[in-house]
Amino acid sequence: MTKLLVVGAGGRAGRAVVKQAAARGVAVTAAVRDPSAYGPVPDDVVLVRADVTDADSLAAAAAGHDTMVVTAARLDVDASEFFRAAATAVVDATTRAGVTRVVLTGIGTLWVSGHSSRLLDDPALPDEARTFSLGHLEQLRVVETADVDWLIVAPPPVFLEEDGDPHPWMVATSPEDAGPFSFADLGAALLDEALSPKHHREVLQVTRS
């Protein structure tokens, strides 16, 4: 059975992955910076302390796990510095801990297909969104040169709905495929690719099917 570590498990995407993994009977460990702030923990879920930018704590949490899902994000620090540091620590920790696969959360503003332009390149994109998008771009630059089986799952470039029941998802082929999407939907896509890998070393654009 796959042993799964969810890093950034206190956020909305992370909680969705943990909840769905526990419901599927997956052995899951939830890693957060402050376990005391997590609240009720689902049955059979192990809660541990780890910082996604600290390779030592991350490697310790990852020991004995097969796969890591990374959903961590911070809005109180520089996005490029955070995502670069986080991706670097993740690559280091997975190598040290022997984790065979890492699935990371991406962002819809980096979606591109054929000759379509990215939302990131649209001058009308708000500065805050651009800054956060550039952080995710730094994440991609780190992992794409790493010797690890990685995947970035990018939701549609829409505001994600709050958690409910996840919908079936599919690979998007164009920004025009974007439609309603929720954190539960994102959690399902991340978890499916963590447990039954079908895509490798790419940015996987997803939407509801």
Salt bridges, closest charged atoms under 4 A:
ASP56 OD1 - ARG96 NH2 2.95
ASP76 OD2 - ARG74 NH2 2.79
ASP92 OD1 - ARG96 NE 3.08
ASP121 OD2 - ARG118 NE 3.01
GLU138 OE1 - ARG84 NE 3.08
GLU138 OE2 - ARG141 NH1 2.93
ASP149 OD1 - ARG101 NH1 3.15
ASP149 OD1 - HIS200 ND1 2.95
GLU161 OE1 - ARG208 NH2 2.92
GLU162 OE2 - ARG12 NH1 2.80
ASP185 OD1 - HIS167 ND1 3.11
ASP185 OD2 - ARG208 NE 2.62
ASP192 OD1 - ARG24 NH2 2.83
GLU193 OE1 - ARG101 NH2 2.95
GLU193 OE2 - HIS199 ND1 2.77
